Amino acid sequence: MKKNYLFTSESVSEGHPDKVCDRISDMVVDTYLGMEPQARVACETLTTTNKVVLAGETRGPDVNKDELISKVRNCIKDIGYDQDGFTYKEATKIECHLHSQSADIAMGVDSSGNKDEGAGDQGIMFGYACNETDVLMPAPIHFSHRILRLMAEDRKSGKLKGIEPDSKSQITIEYKDGVPANVKSVVISTQHSKDVNLAKVKELCMPYIEKSIPKNLLGNLDENEIYINPTGNFVIGGPDGDTGLTGRKIIVDTYGGAAPHGGGAFSGKDPTKVDRSAAYASRYLAKNIVASRISDKCLIQLAYAIGVSKPLSIYVDLFSNDEEKNNYVEKLIKDNFDLSPRGIREMLGLNKPIYEKSAAYGHFGREPEGNGAFSWEKTDKISVFK
């Protein structure tokens, strides 16, 4: 692998049209799991100018559609949208087209007799961790998330005025000998109110770059390589500016392109869907391996077939060219972790309403919470690998 190179990752805010959809879809998942921990949900959301459409399949409790629509409005309000083209108020029309889960899919997933519960779909899932940051995430995506998260917190508290919900960030980092050395460029594109000019937008955004990126990485950044609203104007944004769909920001949700992705999105899916639960499990494994300090970085791949309980394959790459070490870690995983869909859910406590807050600023690199959210970020299995 190259030792010296530039690498770039981007993030998008909770007000980005696709992230609005992810938030709403995960709200639906949480609503069902909050009523019935074994509920099944596969919810897709579409947003455009003053319209939201929910579609998908569910199995479990009867949820009142008017209640769901009210919760959709609460999501939009919390994100901060009350604009002519998109608002939490009645001007935005909300349609709900959720229906019962396919009996054929349910049959493959359900346990019966001697058959354990199977995976909800076939697919491959990847987990990754590295020691570039304190949360064991790649530096470019971690700092890109941090800029937008801090901006959103201050915008919603009233501290940051004139900035609207739809934003993007992008950071390019120079690596020397495989280690982050310098930030080479920063891009922030943020929606703003009509009465704020470009110079003011730049003034408002600059402190968040300085707060989010360590000084040792910012030291050599050329001011000409800081691009804030490079198009010059960004007043029309959110779903009014661009259609949003659930699941279109899978690289933002994971590792910013620093690791492979199996292709499946997370939001809107209950944890029987291995697109979600096995991706969380593979991150959990990779993070504990790197936290144990037996490797500076680790990539895990898990593969599943619909209706089949156990993973078809487990792949480990410790980036050390030490085949014996890789094989030994694979054996430790097989001997110590139940990676069936049921085993993952029980290990990480996934049958809880914990997903709405994961819909923005990445599913990984977050702090585990007391209610079980981000349980896959715990490093409580270090002893297995040490």
Disulfide bonds with the S-S distance in Angstrom:
none
